Amino acid sequence: MRPRPLPFHPLALLGLTCALSLPALGQSGADSSRPGIEAACRAEVSKFEQAIGLIRRTQGNAAAAELKEKLLPARLENDILFKDGYCGLARHIREHKLNR
């Protein structure tokens, strides 16, 4: 009998992306040379993720995944993280007013 595959967790991809992008962040330029700025950027991205987490807890995984994909498609998020790191992602969140 074949084991049943585990259900996909929407944040699994984000977690994997974050873990894989850590080496790239060290090479991303000026922002990574100042740990305080990098920490502020991570905190801003974290606030966005916490808001999505609230939706997940109140309305379920499907609603949270749908909203997040609508606001910040996974492909775009990955591209920004790999190219500009957390500060680039925080800038995108601010520019598109996703932190409200």
C-alpha positions as CSV (number, residue, x, y, z in Angstrom):
1,M,0.0,0.0,0.0
2,R,1.3,3.4,-1.0
3,P,1.6,6.1,1.7
4,R,-0.7,9.0,1.4
5,P,1.1,12.3,0.5
6,L,1.1,15.0,3.1
7,P,-1.1,18.0,2.4
8,F,0.7,21.1,1.0
9,H,1.1,23.8,3.6
10,P,1.0,27.3,2.1
11,L,3.8,28.6,4.2
12,A,6.1,25.7,3.4
13,L,7.2,27.3,0.2
14,L,7.7,30.6,1.9
15,G,9.8,29.0,4.7
16,L,11.9,27.1,2.1
17,T,12.4,30.3,0.1
18,C,13.5,32.2,3.1
19,A,15.9,29.5,4.1
20,L,17.4,29.3,0.6
21,S,17.6,33.1,0.3
22,L,19.8,33.6,3.3
23,P,23.1,33.0,1.4
24,A,21.8,35.4,-1.3
25,L,21.1,38.1,1.3
26,G,24.7,38.2,2.3
27,Q,25.5,39.1,-1.3
28,S,22.7,41.5,-1.9
29,G,24.6,44.7,-1.4
30,A,24.3,47.7,0.9
31,D,21.4,46.7,3.0
32,S,23.0,43.5,4.2
33,S,26.0,45.4,5.5
34,R,23.9,47.1,8.1
35,P,22.2,44.5,10.4
36,G,19.8,47.1,11.9
37,I,18.3,47.9,8.5
38,E,18.0,44.2,7.6
39,A,16.2,43.5,10.9
40,A,13.8,46.3,10.3
41,C,13.0,45.0,6.8
42,R,12.5,41.5,8.2
43,A,10.1,42.9,10.9
44,E,8.1,44.7,8.2
45,V,7.8,41.5,6.2
46,S,6.9,39.6,9.4
47,K,4.0,42.0,10.0
48,F,2.6,41.1,6.6
49,E,2.9,37.4,7.3
50,Q,1.3,37.9,10.7
51,A,-1.7,39.5,9.0
52,I,-2.0,36.5,6.6
53,G,-1.7,34.3,9.7
54,L,-4.7,36.0,11.3
55,I,-6.7,35.3,8.1
56,R,-5.6,31.7,8.2
57,R,-6.7,31.3,11.9
58,T,-10.1,33.0,11.4
59,Q,-11.1,32.0,7.9
60,G,-8.9,28.9,7.1
61,N,-5.9,28.0,5.0
62,A,-7.6,28.2,1.7
63,A,-8.8,31.8,2.2
64,A,-5.4,32.9,3.5
65,A,-3.6,31.2,0.6
66,E,-6.0,32.8,-1.9
67,L,-5.7,36.3,-0.4
68,K,-1.9,36.1,-0.2
69,E,-1.6,34.9,-3.8
70,K,-3.8,37.8,-4.8
71,L,-1.8,40.4,-2.9
72,L,1.6,39.0,-3.4
73,P,2.0,36.1,-5.9
74,A,4.5,33.5,-4.7
75,R,6.5,33.8,-7.9
76,L,6.9,37.6,-7.5
77,E,7.7,37.1,-3.8
78,N,10.5,34.6,-4.6
79,D,11.9,36.9,-7.4
80,I,12.0,39.9,-5.1
81,L,13.6,37.9,-2.2
82,F,16.3,36.4,-4.4
83,K,17.0,39.7,-6.2
84,D,16.7,42.3,-3.4
85,G,16.3,40.4,-0.2
86,Y,14.0,41.3,2.7
87,C,14.5,45.0,2.2
88,G,13.3,44.7,-1.4
89,L,10.3,42.7,-0.3
90,A,9.5,45.2,2.5
91,R,9.8,48.0,-0.1
92,H,7.3,46.2,-2.4
93,I,4.9,45.7,0.6
94,R,5.1,49.4,1.4
95,E,4.8,50.6,-2.2
96,H,1.7,48.5,-2.8
97,K,0.2,49.3,0.6
98,L,0.0,45.6,1.6
99,N,0.9,46.4,5.2
100,R,-2.5,48.0,6.2
